[in-house]
Amino acid sequence: MAVAPKPAAPAAPLPGEVRVGIVTHYYSHLSVAIIQVESGALREGDTVHIKGHTSDFRQRVDSLEIDRVRVPEARAGQVLGMRVKEHAREHDVVYKVGA
């Protein structure tokens, strides 16, 4: 009987990074990641690090949208859309850099 492998534990944040959320969906035709904010807040101008099994990139937050309305900030419990420069995948972890 085969045993299903356990999901890998999320990577520990690098020094100066704080986990703020997780990617729940990615729209490739728009280059937009849907992010569930779990703790803290994300603001325009912040730098984020998106890391997963095959994703690993940093970028500046240029704009955030909630329900297709641009907002300056998103807090814990909110779901936002953010244009990303590279392909993000579901379950990628979003870290705020310099938090």
N, C-alpha and C positions, 0 to 999 in steps of 0.2 A: 504494500500500500504506500503510495507516494504521499509525502507530506508537503503541503503548500508552503512556499517560502514566505517568511515574514517580510512585510514591507520594510524597506530601509528606513532607519531613523533619520529625521531631517538633519541636515548638516548644521553644525554649530555655527553661530554667527561669528564673523571675524571681529577682531577688536574694533570698537567704535561703531558697531552695527547693532540694531535692535530689531527683532522680528515684529512686523506690524500687520502682516496679512498673508493671504494665499491666493494664487490665481485659480479661479473657478472655471474660466472659459477663455478661449482665445479666438478671435475673429481674424483669420488670415487675410481675407480680402480687404480688411480695414486696418490691419496691423494694430488691433486694439485688444488689450488684456482686460478681462473683468476680474476685479480684485475685491475679495471680502476682507475688510479691515477688521482685524481681531483685537488690536490694542493700540493705544496711542492715537496719533493722527498723521495724515499725509497732507502736505500743503504744496501749492505751486512753488517751484524753486528748490524743493528738497531733492536730494540725490538718493536713488534707491538702487539696491542690488537685488536682482532677481536670479534665484539659483534653484536648480532642480537636477534631475539625473543627467540631462543633456543641455540644459540652459545654464548660463553663467555670464551675466553682463550687468553693467552699471549704466545708469542714465539719469539725467535731470528730469524732474517732473515738470513738463511744460504746460499741461492743462489736465484738469480732472472733470469728469462729467458724472452726474447722478441723474438717472432718468432723462438722459439726453439734454440736461441743462448744465452749463458750465458752472462750477463752484470753485472757490478758492481753497477749500479745505474739506477733508472727509475724516470722520471720527470713527472710533470703534463701533461695530455693529452696522455700518453702512457698506453698501456695495457700489463700487465705482467703475467707470471705464477710463482707461488711460492708454493713449497711443504709445506703442513701444517700438524701439529701433530694431529689435531682433525678435525671433519667434519665441514666444512663451508657451508653456504647456500647463495643462491642468495640474494642480498640486504643487507647482513651483512655489517656493517660499519667497516672500517679499520682505526685504530688510531695509530699514531706513539707515542711511550712512551718516555718521557724525551726530547721532542722536544723544 
